[in-house]
Each structure stands twice: as C-alpha cells, then as structure tokens.
Amino acid sequence: MTSYSPEQTIRKTNTLDDFWMPFTANRQYKAKPRLLERAEGMYFTSDDGRKILDGTAGLWCCNAGHGRREITEAVSKQIAKLDFAPTFQMGHPLPFELASRLAEIAPAGLNKIFFTNSGSESADTALKIALAYQRAIGQSSRTRLIGRELGYHGVGFGGISVGGMVNNRRAFPLQLPGVDHLPHTLDIARNAFSVGLPEFGVEKADELERLVTLHGAENIAAVIVEPMSGSAGVILPPVGYLQRLREITRKHGILLIFDEVITGFGRVGNAFAAQRWGVTPDIITTAKGLTNGAIPMGAVFVDERIHDAFMQGPDGIELFHGYTYSGHPVACAAALASLDIYQQEGLFSKAIELESYWQQALFSLRELPNVLDIRATGLVGAVQLAANSRGPGQRGYQVFEQCFYNDLMVRVTGDTIAMSPPLIVEKHHIDSLIDKLADAIRQAH
Ligand SMILES: Cc1ncc(COP(=O)(O)O)c(C=O)c1O
C-alpha cells in the first residue's frame, strides 16, 4: 500500500466549492477529498497515484471492469456516425437491435423493452406502465402501489414513494398517495451469518395478503421489490419468499415488479436474479450494468402480455411516456458492446462459479471485532458492524474511509459495508480485498 495524503489531494485540485455532490456529506468530503482520476480492469487510480482495488464495480455498475476498449471504441464510432436521433415518432436502428438482444437474455416473456437513462427513471417508468396497464384492461380502480421497507428504487417521486429508506423520504413529504409497504426481510436475530439465502422469513411475504385484505385487491396495481435489496446493505430474500410474493400477486391480479438495477447483468449469477432464484415477475427494471456504467442508460423489461394490452384500441400513441434520450444511440452502442463482453467472457455465470470462494472469504471476517452479520450471494456481500458509542453510521464510515487509505473502495450504508466487485474479479483480488477490509475493521473503534 502506498501512503495516502489528503493534503496533497487538496493542493492538486481546485477549491471543490461548486459541485453539489449527490448523496454525499459535502463538507466532510471537501475537507478531505477522495478523487479518482483513472480506471482500468479491477483498479481505480487516485489523484495521488495509488491503485485502488474496486470492490464495488464503481457504484454496482462496471460489471466487466474498467476501461474496456470494446466499449470505448463502440462509443467513439457511434458518436461520430450518429450522435443523436429522436425516438419519438422517429427511430434509428440501435434501440431496436439492442431491445432484441436484451429480449434474448430476459426471462421468458419479458421481451418488450422500454429505454430510460437511469435506475430512477426505470422505476418510475415501471410504476407508470403498471398503472396504465391496469387502466387499459378496465381495472381503473387499481391505483395503489406497494413497496417494501428498506427498499431503494431511486430518487424520483415514484421511487421514493415506494422506497423504504427513511432518509431518502423524510425531507420530501409530498409523495404519491395510495402507497403501502411490506416489511423488510432483514432478520439478524434469526438469520445472522446465513450462507446463501436466509432460512427464515418466508412468512414476511404473507404480509401482502394482509395488505390485500386491508386495501382490497381491486385497488392494488403493483408490488415493487428488489429481489435483493442492495443499497440498504445487501439484504437477501429468505428461501421461498420471492416465490410466495409471486403466488400472491398472481392470485390477486397484481403486477409484480422486480427492481434489478443492481442484480441485473450477472451480479447474483445468471443475467437476472429472476432467473437465478426461479421467479419471473411481470416487469424488470434495470440500468447500471446495462452499459457497464460507461454511459447512462436504463431499460425496463415488460411482459409481452402487458405490452400487447396497450396495442389494442384505436391507432395512436399508446403510452404517453418517454425521455428525450430513450434509446440514445451512443448509450445503445455502449450497451451492445457490454453485452458482447458479458457473453463472450461468460460473465453471467462468473458469480456462480466464484460464489463459494467469495462466501468463504467474506465469512473469514466473522471473528473480527464488532461484526454482527455477514451476508453474501453471487458476487455481492456485506459485513454489518455494530454501531459504536458515537452513534449509528460512525464505525461504518470509519471502516469505509480506512479501506480507501488501504487502497480499497467499498460502499457504506450506516454501519454496513457492502461489496460487489466487477465480475472479472479473480481469487487473488478477493484475497486482497478481504485483507484490506479486515485491516480496516480491526482499526475501527
Ligand atoms: C435497486 C435500485 N433501483 C434504482 C436505483 C437508482 O438508479 P439511478 O441512481 O441510476 O437512478 C438504484 C441505484 O442504486 C438501485 O440500486
């Protein structure tokens, strides 16, 4: 490890005053910045020249690692050929080609693809499609949406309404009406240190029956959940839980939406968590790994029966929804190149191949001080630490910061450290990640 020097970082950069940073403690960061200047393969390079092991695939998005030449070339070629073309009442070939490629890897039936620019837009798009679909089939009273505690569906008003991370909602009281939430599935008392999916908690899906009784099935349009809650700290679905949600939603004519913005494109094995865990929802939302993080883009995978319901009735615009950049040519080029890499390098099965090595490596941290729980599946995992006496989140932040000094990038949510390395990760990277993290956990107090 080379030595870290915040002073040097500050001197080299401008005052950092004018960028209002997202989801960041701006004053804390600007007093002690962490700047990444380059990236290649499994590593970032910081502005003080250190190679930082990427333990988080950027922000859960660079699944094929950084600096992929194939993507750079595809993007450069595309921007020179067609920088932009509208997709409202016009078209260009790329989104059609990309949609067909995506339909090939999607769970059966989810072959109608709507393009967005982010996970937040994908979530809002899915909710709007669900509401409009219920109307289109004559079920206009189905206007309620159900999310889940600790869920994260981005930052649009739809997403924060169905989401369940308290800080993301608290300052914005004006949210969608008619939303209710399922309980979250984090249950450390019963499931701590589960290897793979936790054994206990399938009954939490039965809460949906309670909400159906409370609100009336005829008033509920859709349920949205992440198959695995990523942002809240890698909360895994209990065995049988997703299946139960599927049974209940199907029984009551409620659409089931999986938000796979993190789990999509290989994170837990297979292309989608829906395939890994054998449950097919009606709609899947994605973003992030779709373009390997290189260009902003999202995609919503919709069951053809939902799509087809919109294609009845008089000719005309079927869905009054879309973004200027839906199906942007440069983003499509990045996505097509990313898909090529994922498929040529077999990255959708990498998370299954390395899963047991990854789990064993993470579970080796079990005896370290203050470790309350470890959760891991595919190539994603989390270590939940006990809060220290200075308050919730303080120890977690300390570990996160120390990891950076140890040349490792992780994510922190409260006192939970989350990791999701690029799927090109090798065993020696995993070993190094664990060493650096263990050192940071030992140093935290
Ligand atoms: C499950 C999920 N949905 C939606 C989003 C929002 O995506 P974006 O930040 O691209 O809007 C995220 C981002 O982390 C996510 O994890």
The ligand as an SDF file (V2000), in Angstrom:
LIG
                    3D

 16 16  0  0  0  0  0  0  0  0999 V2000
  -32.4270   -1.1430   -6.9520 C   0  0  0  0  0  0  0  0  0  0  0  0
  -32.1540    0.2480   -7.4520 C   0  0  0  0  0  0  0  0  0  0  0  0
  -33.0980    0.9070   -8.1160 N   0  0  0  0  0  0  0  0  0  0  0  0
  -32.9010    2.1300   -8.5950 C   0  0  0  0  0  0  0  0  0  0  0  0
  -31.6940    2.7660   -8.4200 C   0  0  0  0  0  0  0  0  0  0  0  0
  -31.4940    4.1520   -8.9350 C   0  0  0  0  0  0  0  0  0  0  0  0
  -30.6320    4.1760  -10.0100 O   0  0  0  0  0  0  0  0  0  0  0  0
  -30.0350    5.5490  -10.5210 P   0  0  0  0  0  0  0  0  0  0  0  0
  -29.1150    6.0580   -9.4660 O   0  0  0  0  0  0  0  0  0  0  0  0
  -29.3490    5.1730  -11.8080 O   0  0  0  0  0  0  0  0  0  0  0  0
  -31.1820    6.4670  -10.7610 O   0  0  0  0  0  0  0  0  0  0  0  0
  -30.6640    2.1200   -7.7590 C   0  0  0  0  0  0  0  0  0  0  0  0
  -29.3710    2.7580   -7.5480 C   0  0  0  0  0  0  0  0  0  0  0  0
  -28.5150    2.3130   -6.8180 O   0  0  0  0  0  0  0  0  0  0  0  0
  -30.9070    0.8200   -7.2390 C   0  0  0  0  0  0  0  0  0  0  0  0
  -29.9630    0.1710   -6.5430 O   0  0  0  0  0  0  0  0  0  0  0  0
  1  2  1  0
  2  3  1  0
  2 15  2  0
  3  4  2  0
  4  5  1  0
  5  6  1  0
  5 12  2  0
  6  7  1  0
  7  8  1  0
  8  9  2  0
  8 10  1  0
  8 11  1  0
 12 13  1  0
 12 15  1  0
 13 14  2  0
 15 16  1  0
M  END
$$$$
